Amino acid sequence: KIKTSKKFSVNPKKFSSGFRGFYKFQKPTIQHTVDIAHTANFSVPGAGKTIMSYAAYTHLKEQGIVDQLWVIGPKPSFQPWEDEYEKLFGKSSEKNVIRYAGTRTQRIILLPKLQSADVVLLSFGLAGRDWQRLQRQWAKNMKKIFLIIDEAHHIKTIKMTTGGGELTTAAAVIELGKGATKRCILTGTPLPHDWYDLWSQFTFLYPDGEVF
């Protein structure tokens, strides 16, 4: 219904004056992200998934549906998120986009500062390792989180070790996602190996929905 609809309600007023607008093919995907509870964007590499995500986030924030954007992804993806933020909003990413990183002590010190950020970036490893701490912080700050997994196909294979035994990062990220108001996955290669690659991705989106 959304794909065939001509509706496009997203008007990113907060984007900088240099923003030239969306491509026609981007608009249905942005609308889909806004209208559906938890979504997947499998657009091909280079289609502008970061821009589309920022557009949906801006609209949802203006509507009071979410307060903050968190992005879990590989470390090389952090710079593009920071660069696109500066281009789209015309603001420095230094104060508005924070990387959750460092030693355990450094991360604990950083936690209270995350509340003032517009966007928080973190790696798969730290999302898996600190998911309980981060979820408690969200509840403490009473933030409505829009949680995105960039290059989401990675959550199938990466593992972590905890004191309670071995736990896949996918399982930890799925648990973290339960504390978010809205969830989204991004990847241009959702099926790098076989159909099982989709299990963790869709379980993150709908952990109680038993999609598979």
Z-matrix of the N, CA and C atoms (Angstrom, degrees):
N
C 1 1.464
C 2 1.533 1 110.67
N 3 1.336 2 115.50 1 -42.63
C 4 1.468 3 119.52 2 179.61
C 5 1.527 4 110.53 3 -68.10
N 6 1.325 5 116.42 4 -39.08
C 7 1.469 6 120.16 5 -178.96
C 8 1.520 7 112.00 6 -62.52
N 9 1.319 8 116.89 7 -34.58
C 10 1.464 9 119.88 8 -177.41
C 11 1.533 10 112.27 9 -92.01
N 12 1.332 11 116.80 10 -10.22
C 13 1.463 12 120.30 11 -178.95
C 14 1.525 13 111.47 12 -76.72
N 15 1.296 14 116.07 13 148.30
C 16 1.473 15 121.69 14 176.54
C 17 1.529 16 111.53 15 -92.30
N 18 1.330 17 115.54 16 -0.62
C 19 1.456 18 120.81 17 -177.47
C 20 1.533 19 110.99 18 -64.65
N 21 1.328 20 116.15 19 136.62
C 22 1.461 21 121.40 20 171.30
C 23 1.523 22 107.72 21 -149.22
N 24 1.322 23 114.81 22 99.67
C 25 1.464 24 120.83 23 -171.96
C 26 1.517 25 113.78 24 -93.98
N 27 1.337 26 117.09 25 -4.26
C 28 1.464 27 120.29 26 -174.76
C 29 1.522 28 110.58 27 -82.47
N 30 1.310 29 115.94 28 120.86
C 31 1.460 30 121.67 29 177.91
C 32 1.528 31 107.74 30 -130.76
N 33 1.322 32 116.73 31 88.39
C 34 1.467 33 120.33 32 -174.32
C 35 1.531 34 112.62 33 -72.45
N 36 1.325 35 116.02 34 80.11
C 37 1.456 36 121.10 35 -177.77
C 38 1.524 37 112.32 36 -64.02
N 39 1.325 38 115.57 37 -23.81
C 40 1.456 39 119.06 38 -176.39
C 41 1.529 40 113.01 39 -84.22
N 42 1.346 41 116.29 40 -3.11
C 43 1.458 42 118.15 41 177.36
C 44 1.519 43 109.35 42 -70.99
N 45 1.323 44 116.96 43 154.28
C 46 1.461 45 121.92 44 -176.89
C 47 1.523 46 110.79 45 -68.35
N 48 1.331 47 115.43 46 161.63
C 49 1.468 48 120.61 47 -178.66
C 50 1.526 49 111.84 48 -65.71
N 51 1.332 50 116.75 49 -19.37
C 52 1.464 51 120.15 50 -179.52
C 53 1.522 52 113.51 51 -80.93
N 54 1.335 53 117.10 52 -7.90
C 55 1.466 54 120.13 53 -179.74
C 56 1.523 55 109.73 54 -70.67
N 57 1.315 56 116.72 55 127.30
C 58 1.461 57 121.98 56 -172.92
C 59 1.525 58 114.17 57 -91.80
N 60 1.295 59 117.68 58 -1.01
C 61 1.455 60 120.06 59 179.10
C 62 1.513 61 113.06 60 104.69
N 63 1.322 62 115.54 61 175.94
C 64 1.457 63 121.27 62 -177.48
C 65 1.522 64 111.42 63 -94.74
N 66 1.320 65 115.19 64 151.76
C 67 1.456 66 119.57 65 170.33
C 68 1.532 67 108.24 66 -74.10
N 69 1.310 68 115.19 67 155.15
C 70 1.460 69 120.05 68 -177.38
C 71 1.524 70 111.76 69 -58.48
N 72 1.332 71 116.95 70 -38.40
C 73 1.462 72 120.05 71 -176.50
C 74 1.528 73 112.06 72 -73.41
N 75 1.335 74 117.96 73 -16.81
C 76 1.461 75 120.85 74 -179.20
C 77 1.533 76 112.24 75 -80.65
N 78 1.317 77 116.74 76 -28.45
C 79 1.461 78 120.30 77 -172.17
C 80 1.534 79 114.19 78 -61.97
N 81 1.346 80 119.90 79 -46.03
C 82 1.472 81 118.26 80 178.99
C 83 1.530 82 112.40 81 -61.73
N 84 1.336 83 117.02 82 -34.92
C 85 1.464 84 120.31 83 179.77
C 86 1.521 85 110.86 84 -68.29
N 87 1.317 86 116.98 85 -41.06
C 88 1.467 87 121.01 86 177.42
C 89 1.527 88 109.96 87 -62.94
N 90 1.329 89 115.96 88 -45.12
C 91 1.464 90 120.01 89 179.35
C 92 1.522 91 110.89 90 -62.86
N 93 1.311 92 115.90 91 -39.31
C 94 1.471 93 121.66 92 177.57
C 95 1.523 94 110.34 93 -60.16
N 96 1.331 95 117.37 94 -44.31
C 97 1.462 96 121.78 95 -179.88
C 98 1.526 97 111.07 96 -63.90
N 99 1.317 98 116.42 97 -34.96
C 100 1.465 99 121.25 98 179.65
C 101 1.529 100 110.95 99 -73.57
N 102 1.318 101 117.39 100 -42.72
C 103 1.464 102 121.58 101 -169.74
C 104 1.528 103 114.75 102 -84.60
N 105 1.318 104 117.28 103 -30.70
C 106 1.460 105 120.49 104 -176.46
C 107 1.528 106 109.42 105 -94.04
N 108 1.313 107 117.37 106 145.04
C 109 1.468 108 121.56 107 -174.93
C 110 1.530 109 112.13 108 -55.37
N 111 1.324 110 117.28 109 -55.71
C 112 1.467 111 121.87 110 -177.72
C 113 1.527 112 107.24 111 -137.98
N 114 1.322 113 116.86 112 130.07
C 115 1.461 114 119.28 113 -166.21
C 116 1.523 115 114.49 114 -130.84
N 117 1.325 116 114.19 115 160.28
C 118 1.457 117 122.53 116 174.71
C 119 1.516 118 108.92 117 -117.86
N 120 1.325 119 116.69 118 136.51
C 121 1.461 120 122.14 119 175.10
C 122 1.525 121 107.15 120 -119.39
N 123 1.330 122 115.85 121 103.63
C 124 1.463 123 122.23 122 -178.88
C 125 1.525 124 111.59 123 -103.28
N 126 1.317 125 117.04 124 28.86
C 127 1.469 126 120.54 125 178.25
C 128 1.524 127 110.27 126 -58.12
N 129 1.316 128 115.98 127 151.53
C 130 1.463 129 120.43 128 -177.94
C 131 1.536 130 110.11 129 -64.30
N 132 1.341 131 117.58 130 154.43
C 133 1.472 132 120.11 131 177.39
C 134 1.530 133 110.93 132 -53.98
N 135 1.319 134 116.15 133 134.80
C 136 1.454 135 121.14 134 179.40
C 137 1.515 136 114.49 135 92.19
N 138 1.338 137 116.93 136 0.07
C 139 1.468 138 120.29 137 -177.92
C 140 1.530 139 112.45 138 -78.84
N 141 1.319 140 116.82 139 -12.77
C 142 1.463 141 119.48 140 179.29
C 143 1.511 142 113.83 141 96.16
N 144 1.335 143 116.96 142 40.07
C 145 1.468 144 120.15 143 -178.44
C 146 1.528 145 111.70 144 -62.75
N 147 1.333 146 117.18 145 -33.16
C 148 1.467 147 120.30 146 178.80
C 149 1.518 148 110.73 147 -65.83
N 150 1.323 149 116.58 148 -46.31
C 151 1.464 150 121.15 149 179.12
C 152 1.530 151 110.57 150 -62.28
N 153 1.323 152 116.71 151 -44.06
C 154 1.461 153 120.57 152 179.57
C 155 1.524 154 111.06 153 -61.55
N 156 1.321 155 115.80 154 -38.88
C 157 1.469 156 120.23 155 179.91
C 158 1.516 157 111.10 156 -67.78
N 159 1.327 158 116.96 157 -42.77
C 160 1.463 159 120.79 158 177.56
C 161 1.532 160 111.14 159 -62.73
N 162 1.318 161 116.69 160 -37.78
C 163 1.464 162 120.53 161 179.42
C 164 1.521 163 110.77 162 -64.00
N 165 1.330 164 115.52 163 -46.19
C 166 1.467 165 119.61 164 179.11
C 167 1.524 166 110.39 165 -64.60
N 168 1.324 167 116.78 166 -42.66
C 169 1.467 168 120.91 167 179.36
C 170 1.527 169 111.50 168 -60.66
N 171 1.330 170 116.77 169 -44.53
C 172 1.465 171 121.01 170 -179.65
C 173 1.521 172 110.92 171 -60.08
N 174 1.323 173 115.60 172 -44.65
C 175 1.468 174 120.12 173 179.59
C 176 1.532 175 110.85 174 -63.45
N 177 1.323 176 116.62 175 -46.55
C 178 1.460 177 120.94 176 -178.02
C 179 1.528 178 111.62 177 -65.43
N 180 1.331 179 115.95 178 -34.27
C 181 1.468 180 119.65 179 178.28
C 182 1.528 181 110.42 180 -69.50
N 183 1.310 182 116.72 181 -40.90
C 184 1.467 183 120.69 182 177.60
C 185 1.529 184 111.35 183 -62.89
N 186 1.340 185 116.41 184 -30.99
C 187 1.463 186 121.35 185 179.35
C 188 1.528 187 111.80 186 -82.43
N 189 1.337 188 117.63 187 -5.77
C 190 1.464 189 121.46 188 -179.24
C 191 1.511 190 113.98 189 78.03
N 192 1.335 191 116.88 190 14.77
C 193 1.470 192 121.04 191 -178.34
C 194 1.522 193 110.74 192 -81.00
N 195 1.330 194 117.32 193 -36.64
C 196 1.463 195 122.25 194 176.41
C 197 1.529 196 109.02 195 -131.43
N 198 1.344 197 115.33 196 161.08
C 199 1.470 198 120.78 197 -179.52
C 200 1.523 199 112.63 198 -114.27
N 201 1.319 200 116.46 199 -27.99
C 202 1.463 201 119.94 200 -168.65
C 203 1.522 202 109.52 201 -151.63
N 204 1.336 203 115.98 202 147.24
C 205 1.461 204 121.91 203 178.32
C 206 1.527 205 110.02 204 -107.33
N 207 1.319 206 115.80 205 127.81
C 208 1.463 207 122.47 206 173.63
C 209 1.524 208 107.98 207 -117.27
N 210 1.331 209 116.00 208 136.52
C 211 1.464 210 121.03 209 -179.56
C 212 1.515 211 109.29 210 -126.14
N 213 1.323 212 116.59 211 121.88
C 214 1.462 213 122.82 212 173.26
C 215 1.519 214 107.15 213 -99.86
N 216 1.319 215 117.02 214 129.39
C 217 1.458 216 119.33 215 -179.55
C 218 1.512 217 112.10 216 -169.60
N 219 1.318 218 117.07 217 177.90
C 220 1.466 219 120.24 218 174.63
C 221 1.525 220 109.65 219 -68.16
N 222 1.312 221 117.07 220 148.50
C 223 1.463 222 121.14 221 -175.62
C 224 1.538 223 113.50 222 -55.28
N 225 1.351 224 119.37 223 -38.04
C 226 1.471 225 118.51 224 178.26
C 227 1.531 226 114.15 225 -61.12
N 228 1.335 227 117.04 226 -16.70
C 229 1.473 228 119.67 227 -179.90
C 230 1.527 229 112.14 228 -81.15
N 231 1.327 230 117.83 229 -14.27
C 232 1.465 231 120.49 230 -175.77
C 233 1.524 232 112.42 231 -62.44
N 234 1.328 233 116.61 232 -45.14
C 235 1.462 234 120.47 233 -176.96
C 236 1.521 235 112.66 234 -60.80
N 237 1.342 236 118.46 235 -44.85
C 238 1.474 237 118.02 236 176.58
C 239 1.528 238 113.15 237 -59.72
N 240 1.336 239 117.86 238 -37.60
C 241 1.463 240 119.80 239 177.62
C 242 1.529 241 110.57 240 -64.15
N 243 1.331 242 116.93 241 -39.11
C 244 1.463 243 121.35 242 178.55
C 245 1.520 244 111.25 243 -69.31
N 246 1.339 245 115.88 244 -43.47
C 247 1.468 246 120.10 245 -179.15
C 248 1.523 247 111.47 246 -63.75
N 249 1.328 248 116.16 247 -45.12
C 250 1.470 249 120.10 248 -179.09
C 251 1.526 250 110.84 249 -66.30
N 252 1.315 251 117.14 250 -33.45
C 253 1.464 252 120.21 251 177.90
C 254 1.525 253 109.90 252 -60.71
N 255 1.323 254 116.61 253 -46.10
C 256 1.468 255 120.71 254 -178.92
C 257 1.520 256 111.26 255 -65.64
N 258 1.336 257 116.86 256 -39.93
C 259 1.469 258 120.37 257 -179.77
C 260 1.523 259 111.38 258 -66.82
N 261 1.314 260 116.61 259 -43.91
C 262 1.458 261 120.83 260 -173.69
C 263 1.524 262 113.17 261 -76.79
N 264 1.341 263 116.44 262 -40.42
C 265 1.456 264 119.23 263 -174.20
C 266 1.529 265 113.15 264 -101.99
N 267 1.326 266 116.77 265 -9.23
C 268 1.458 267 119.80 266 179.14
C 269 1.515 268 112.87 267 65.16
N 270 1.343 269 116.03 268 25.43
C 271 1.461 270 121.70 269 179.75
C 272 1.515 271 109.85 270 -125.20
N 273 1.322 272 115.62 271 153.32
C 274 1.455 273 120.55 272 178.11
C 275 1.523 274 110.10 273 -65.64
N 276 1.317 275 116.25 274 138.12
C 277 1.460 276 120.08 275 177.33
C 278 1.525 277 111.31 276 -81.44
N 279 1.325 278 116.89 277 -12.60
C 280 1.463 279 120.72 278 -174.05
C 281 1.529 280 112.21 279 -58.98
N 282 1.338 281 117.44 280 -42.66
C 283 1.454 282 121.06 281 -178.03
C 284 1.529 283 113.00 282 -97.17
N 285 1.311 284 116.28 283 -19.88
C 286 1.463 285 120.21 284 -173.84
C 287 1.524 286 114.14 285 -100.03
N 288 1.330 287 116.42 286 -22.48
C 289 1.461 288 121.47 287 179.30
C 290 1.529 289 107.72 288 -119.39
N 291 1.328 290 116.90 289 119.30
C 292 1.459 291 121.41 290 -177.15
C 293 1.522 292 110.46 291 -114.93
N 294 1.322 293 115.14 292 136.22
C 295 1.462 294 120.60 293 173.31
C 296 1.529 295 108.75 294 -92.09
N 297 1.319 296 116.17 295 122.70
C 298 1.456 297 121.10 296 175.97
C 299 1.524 298 106.57 297 -85.00
N 300 1.340 299 115.85 298 103.78
C 301 1.462 300 120.25 299 -173.59
C 302 1.527 301 109.32 300 -156.68
N 303 1.346 302 115.60 301 179.15
C 304 1.458 303 121.33 302 177.68
C 305 1.521 304 112.48 303 105.28
N 306 1.328 305 115.45 304 -171.96
C 307 1.457 306 121.36 305 177.93
C 308 1.531 307 109.91 306 -71.27
N 309 1.316 308 115.95 307 171.11
C 310 1.465 309 119.91 308 179.90
C 311 1.531 310 110.72 309 -57.60
N 312 1.333 311 116.83 310 -44.64
C 313 1.468 312 121.03 311 179.29
C 314 1.516 313 111.31 312 -63.49
N 315 1.326 314 116.76 313 -43.19
C 316 1.463 315 120.96 314 179.68
C 317 1.525 316 111.28 315 -63.21
N 318 1.333 317 116.24 316 -37.43
C 319 1.469 318 120.08 317 -179.46
C 320 1.527 319 111.07 318 -69.65
N 321 1.313 320 117.20 319 -37.50
C 322 1.468 321 120.80 320 178.40
C 323 1.530 322 109.96 321 -65.33
N 324 1.337 323 116.82 322 -40.81
C 325 1.463 324 121.29 323 177.94
C 326 1.532 325 110.53 324 -65.75
N 327 1.335 326 115.57 325 -33.59
C 328 1.467 327 120.88 326 -176.72
C 329 1.532 328 112.68 327 -74.32
N 330 1.318 329 117.29 328 -26.04
C 331 1.470 330 121.33 329 -173.24
C 332 1.534 331 114.40 330 -49.55
N 333 1.340 332 119.84 331 -51.49
C 334 1.472 333 118.93 332 -178.35
C 335 1.532 334 113.64 333 -62.42
N 336 1.338 335 116.67 334 -27.23
C 337 1.462 336 120.67 335 -178.44
C 338 1.521 337 112.07 336 -74.02
N 339 1.327 338 116.25 337 -19.36
C 340 1.459 339 120.07 338 -177.25
C 341 1.519 340 111.89 339 -67.69
N 342 1.316 341 117.04 340 -23.74
C 343 1.460 342 120.95 341 -176.55
C 344 1.529 343 112.49 342 -61.07
N 345 1.343 344 116.06 343 -31.92
C 346 1.465 345 119.70 344 -177.17
C 347 1.526 346 113.39 345 -87.95
N 348 1.322 347 117.25 346 -5.83
C 349 1.464 348 120.63 347 -178.28
C 350 1.520 349 111.05 348 -77.57
N 351 1.323 350 115.89 349 151.62
C 352 1.451 351 121.27 350 173.50
C 353 1.525 352 109.83 351 -85.11
N 354 1.341 353 114.89 352 -38.44
C 355 1.461 354 121.48 353 -177.96
C 356 1.528 355 108.89 354 -134.16
N 357 1.327 356 117.04 355 137.50
C 358 1.462 357 122.36 356 176.10
C 359 1.521 358 108.30 357 -121.94
N 360 1.337 359 116.04 358 130.58
C 361 1.462 360 122.39 359 -179.97
C 362 1.527 361 109.36 360 -112.08
N 363 1.324 362 117.23 361 136.35
C 364 1.459 363 119.99 362 176.68
C 365 1.517 364 110.56 363 -150.15
N 366 1.317 365 115.07 364 155.99
C 367 1.464 366 121.31 365 -176.62
C 368 1.522 367 110.85 366 -82.23
N 369 1.334 368 115.45 367 165.31
C 370 1.459 369 120.63 368 176.47
C 371 1.526 370 110.75 369 -59.92
N 372 1.340 371 115.95 370 -43.29
C 373 1.457 372 120.37 371 -177.19
C 374 1.513 373 112.96 372 -60.07
N 375 1.335 374 116.82 373 -46.58
C 376 1.465 375 120.47 374 -178.79
C 377 1.523 376 111.77 375 -73.47
N 378 1.317 377 117.01 376 -31.70
C 379 1.466 378 119.22 377 175.80
C 380 1.520 379 109.89 378 -63.09
N 381 1.324 380 115.79 379 -40.17
C 382 1.457 381 119.85 380 178.56
C 383 1.507 382 113.00 381 -71.63
N 384 1.319 383 116.44 382 -38.67
C 385 1.466 384 121.08 383 -176.57
C 386 1.526 385 112.29 384 -73.60
N 387 1.339 386 116.80 385 -38.23
C 388 1.475 387 121.23 386 -172.32
C 389 1.522 388 113.72 387 -108.77
N 390 1.320 389 118.64 388 17.76
C 391 1.456 390 119.32 389 -170.78
C 392 1.526 391 113.02 390 -58.37
N 393 1.322 392 117.73 391 -37.74
C 394 1.464 393 119.73 392 -179.41
C 395 1.525 394 111.46 393 -68.56
N 396 1.333 395 115.90 394 -42.42
C 397 1.463 396 120.51 395 179.06
C 398 1.531 397 110.65 396 -62.85
N 399 1.334 398 116.36 397 -42.60
C 400 1.458 399 120.60 398 -179.11
C 401 1.526 400 111.49 399 -67.56
N 402 1.305 401 116.08 400 -39.94
C 403 1.465 402 119.59 401 179.61
C 404 1.528 403 110.78 402 -64.30
N 405 1.340 404 116.48 403 -39.89
C 406 1.471 405 120.09 404 176.64
C 407 1.524 406 111.06 405 -63.78
N 408 1.342 407 116.40 406 -38.07
C 409 1.465 408 120.55 407 179.89
C 410 1.522 409 110.91 408 -66.09
N 411 1.335 410 117.10 409 -39.39
C 412 1.462 411 120.68 410 176.72
C 413 1.527 412 110.47 411 -59.74
N 414 1.328 413 115.47 412 -45.00
C 415 1.461 414 120.02 413 -178.85
C 416 1.532 415 110.80 414 -66.03
N 417 1.318 416 116.17 415 -39.64
C 418 1.466 417 121.20 416 179.96
C 419 1.529 418 110.84 417 -64.27
N 420 1.334 419 116.13 418 -42.58
C 421 1.469 420 120.83 419 -178.49
C 422 1.530 421 112.19 420 -81.03
N 423 1.338 422 115.88 421 -9.93
C 424 1.468 423 121.93 422 -177.65
C 425 1.530 424 110.89 423 54.76
N 426 1.335 425 115.93 424 43.72
C 427 1.456 426 121.73 425 178.72
C 428 1.526 427 110.78 426 -92.58
N 429 1.332 428 115.23 427 139.77
C 430 1.461 429 120.84 428 172.80
C 431 1.526 430 106.55 429 -93.84
N 432 1.316 431 115.28 430 107.56
C 433 1.462 432 121.69 431 -169.85
C 434 1.524 433 112.28 432 -94.27
N 435 1.335 434 114.96 433 134.09
C 436 1.464 435 122.36 434 168.02
C 437 1.525 436 105.06 435 -100.78
N 438 1.324 437 116.68 436 108.37
C 439 1.471 438 121.84 437 -174.60
C 440 1.528 439 110.38 438 -105.37
N 441 1.319 440 115.52 439 122.05
C 442 1.464 441 122.36 440 179.97
C 443 1.528 442 109.40 441 -114.80
N 444 1.324 443 116.26 442 138.33
C 445 1.463 444 121.01 443 169.08
C 446 1.520 445 107.21 444 -106.81
N 447 1.317 446 115.95 445 114.81
C 448 1.462 447 121.58 446 177.38
C 449 1.524 448 108.56 447 -90.35
N 450 1.335 449 116.63 448 141.02
C 451 1.465 450 121.79 449 -173.11
C 452 1.534 451 108.94 450 54.73
N 453 1.314 452 114.90 451 53.71
C 454 1.463 453 121.93 452 -169.54
C 455 1.523 454 114.12 453 -62.91
N 456 1.331 455 118.09 454 -19.96
C 457 1.462 456 119.51 455 179.68
C 458 1.531 457 112.29 456 -63.19
N 459 1.340 458 117.26 457 -16.86
C 460 1.464 459 120.75 458 -179.45
C 461 1.527 460 112.85 459 -69.22
N 462 1.317 461 118.83 460 -22.71
C 463 1.464 462 118.42 461 -173.37
C 464 1.525 463 113.27 462 -72.94
N 465 1.309 464 117.80 463 -1.42
C 466 1.468 465 119.30 464 177.20
C 467 1.527 466 111.82 465 -81.20
N 468 1.327 467 116.92 466 -33.70
C 469 1.456 468 118.88 467 -165.34
C 470 1.522 469 115.60 468 -107.25
N 471 1.346 470 118.93 469 -24.02
C 472 1.455 471 120.86 470 -174.95
C 473 1.524 472 109.90 471 -77.80
N 474 1.354 473 117.18 472 139.34
C 475 1.452 474 121.08 473 -179.54
C 476 1.518 475 110.85 474 -123.35
N 477 1.323 476 115.00 475 159.52
C 478 1.451 477 121.01 476 176.25
C 479 1.518 478 108.06 477 -134.63
N 480 1.336 479 116.96 478 163.67
C 481 1.454 480 121.56 479 177.47
C 482 1.516 481 108.90 480 -123.23
N 483 1.313 482 117.20 481 132.71
C 484 1.456 483 121.64 482 178.20
C 485 1.516 484 109.50 483 -123.69
N 486 1.319 485 116.26 484 171.22
C 487 1.458 486 120.23 485 179.19
C 488 1.511 487 112.54 486 -61.67
N 489 1.317 488 116.55 487 -25.14
C 490 1.458 489 120.28 488 -179.31
C 491 1.511 490 113.19 489 -89.15
N 492 1.319 491 117.56 490 10.32
C 493 1.448 492 121.14 491 -178.51
C 494 1.509 493 111.27 492 114.95
N 495 1.316 494 116.13 493 -173.76
C 496 1.459 495 120.61 494 -177.08
C 497 1.519 496 110.81 495 -85.28
N 498 1.312 497 114.57 496 136.25
C 499 1.464 498 121.36 497 -178.97
C 500 1.517 499 107.58 498 -137.14
N 501 1.309 500 117.23 499 134.89
C 502 1.460 501 118.22 500 177.91
C 503 1.518 502 109.53 501 -71.29
N 504 1.317 503 115.29 502 146.81
C 505 1.460 504 119.84 503 176.06
C 506 1.522 505 109.61 504 -60.45
N 507 1.337 506 116.54 505 -35.17
C 508 1.461 507 119.70 506 178.29
C 509 1.522 508 110.54 507 -56.54
N 510 1.333 509 117.07 508 -46.08
C 511 1.468 510 120.66 509 -178.78
C 512 1.524 511 110.88 510 -63.55
N 513 1.334 512 116.88 511 -40.73
C 514 1.466 513 120.85 512 -179.70
C 515 1.526 514 111.19 513 -67.32
N 516 1.332 515 116.34 514 -40.80
C 517 1.464 516 120.46 515 -179.92
C 518 1.530 517 110.43 516 -68.08
N 519 1.318 518 116.94 517 -36.12
C 520 1.459 519 120.77 518 175.78
C 521 1.525 520 109.99 519 -61.45
N 522 1.329 521 116.87 520 -42.47
C 523 1.467 522 120.72 521 178.00
C 524 1.526 523 110.97 522 -65.35
N 525 1.337 524 117.31 523 -42.41
C 526 1.465 525 120.79 524 177.83
C 527 1.521 526 110.30 525 -60.10
N 528 1.320 527 115.90 526 -42.01
C 529 1.456 528 120.78 527 -177.63
C 530 1.519 529 114.01 528 -61.10
N 531 1.315 530 116.81 529 -25.30
C 532 1.464 531 120.34 530 -179.95
C 533 1.529 532 111.54 531 -63.91
N 534 1.335 533 116.82 532 -20.95
C 535 1.458 534 120.43 533 178.92
C 536 1.516 535 113.56 534 -89.19
N 537 1.333 536 117.09 535 -1.16
C 538 1.468 537 121.52 536 -179.24
C 539 1.525 538 110.93 537 -92.83
N 540 1.319 539 116.37 538 149.00
C 541 1.463 540 121.61 539 177.67
C 542 1.522 541 111.01 540 -74.32
N 543 1.336 542 115.68 541 -38.52
C 544 1.465 543 121.29 542 -178.24
C 545 1.518 544 109.25 543 -138.81
N 546 1.333 545 115.86 544 140.82
C 547 1.461 546 120.88 545 -178.58
C 548 1.527 547 110.63 546 -127.04
N 549 1.327 548 115.43 547 147.37
C 550 1.469 549 121.06 548 -179.76
C 551 1.518 550 109.12 549 -149.51
N 552 1.312 551 117.15 550 143.47
C 553 1.465 552 121.43 551 174.64
C 554 1.526 553 109.41 552 -119.14
N 555 1.330 554 115.26 553 142.15
C 556 1.460 555 122.49 554 179.59
C 557 1.519 556 109.63 555 -126.22
N 558 1.293 557 117.50 556 129.35
C 559 1.456 558 121.44 557 170.62
C 560 1.530 559 109.19 558 -169.78
N 561 1.310 560 115.83 559 141.68
C 562 1.457 561 120.68 560 175.15
C 563 1.509 562 111.69 561 -89.58
N 564 1.347 563 116.38 562 -6.34
C 565 1.467 564 121.06 563 -179.72
C 566 1.530 565 109.35 564 -132.37
N 567 1.324 566 117.84 565 70.66
C 568 1.469 567 120.48 566 -175.65
C 569 1.522 568 114.37 567 -68.20
N 570 1.333 569 117.12 568 -20.75
C 571 1.468 570 120.91 569 -177.62
C 572 1.522 571 111.01 570 -126.05
N 573 1.334 572 118.84 571 68.21
C 574 1.463 573 119.55 572 -178.20
C 575 1.524 574 113.71 573 -66.83
N 576 1.335 575 117.78 574 -25.22
C 577 1.467 576 120.16 575 -177.60
C 578 1.527 577 112.11 576 -125.28
N 579 1.329 578 116.58 577 -63.11
C 580 1.470 579 119.64 578 -178.12
C 581 1.518 580 109.56 579 -154.32
N 582 1.340 581 115.74 580 -176.12
C 583 1.469 582 121.13 581 -175.62
C 584 1.521 583 112.58 582 -62.47
N 585 1.329 584 117.04 583 -26.35
C 586 1.463 585 119.68 584 -179.93
C 587 1.529 586 112.07 585 -64.47
N 588 1.329 587 116.87 586 -20.08
C 589 1.467 588 120.20 587 178.04
C 590 1.522 589 111.96 588 -60.67
N 591 1.320 590 117.03 589 -23.67
C 592 1.463 591 120.69 590 -178.26
C 593 1.522 592 113.13 591 -82.78
N 594 1.329 593 117.66 592 -16.61
C 595 1.462 594 120.05 593 -172.06
C 596 1.529 595 111.84 594 -59.11
N 597 1.329 596 117.37 595 -53.94
C 598 1.463 597 120.44 596 -178.05
C 599 1.522 598 111.26 597 -64.22
N 600 1.327 599 116.34 598 -36.96
C 601 1.463 600 120.10 599 -177.71
C 602 1.534 601 111.23 600 -63.82
N 603 1.324 602 116.85 601 -47.39
C 604 1.459 603 119.27 602 -178.02
C 605 1.524 604 112.35 603 -78.91
N 606 1.326 605 116.86 604 -25.75
C 607 1.464 606 119.23 605 175.01
C 608 1.522 607 110.02 606 -70.54
N 609 1.333 608 117.28 607 -32.43
C 610 1.469 609 120.32 608 172.93
C 611 1.525 610 110.09 609 -61.58
N 612 1.323 611 117.09 610 -43.81
C 613 1.464 612 120.68 611 -178.57
C 614 1.525 613 111.38 612 -67.43
N 615 1.339 614 116.48 613 -46.54
C 616 1.461 615 121.45 614 -176.14
C 617 1.527 616 109.25 615 -131.19
N 618 1.350 617 117.64 616 76.18
C 619 1.473 618 120.77 617 -174.56
C 620 1.536 619 114.13 618 -61.38
N 621 1.322 620 117.42 619 -25.45
C 622 1.467 621 120.34 620 -179.73
C 623 1.521 622 111.95 621 -106.94
N 624 1.309 623 116.41 622 4.47
C 625 1.454 624 119.34 623 -174.95
C 626 1.503 625 115.41 624 -88.82
N 627 1.336 626 117.36 625 -13.90
C 628 1.467 627 122.10 626 -179.04
C 629 1.515 628 111.11 627 48.19
N 630 1.346 629 114.58 628 54.24
C 631 1.470 630 120.06 629 179.85
C 632 1.529 631 110.44 630 -58.23
N 633 1.355 632 114.39 631 -41.39
C 634 1.473 633 119.63 632 175.06
C 635 1.532 634 108.40 633 -108.35
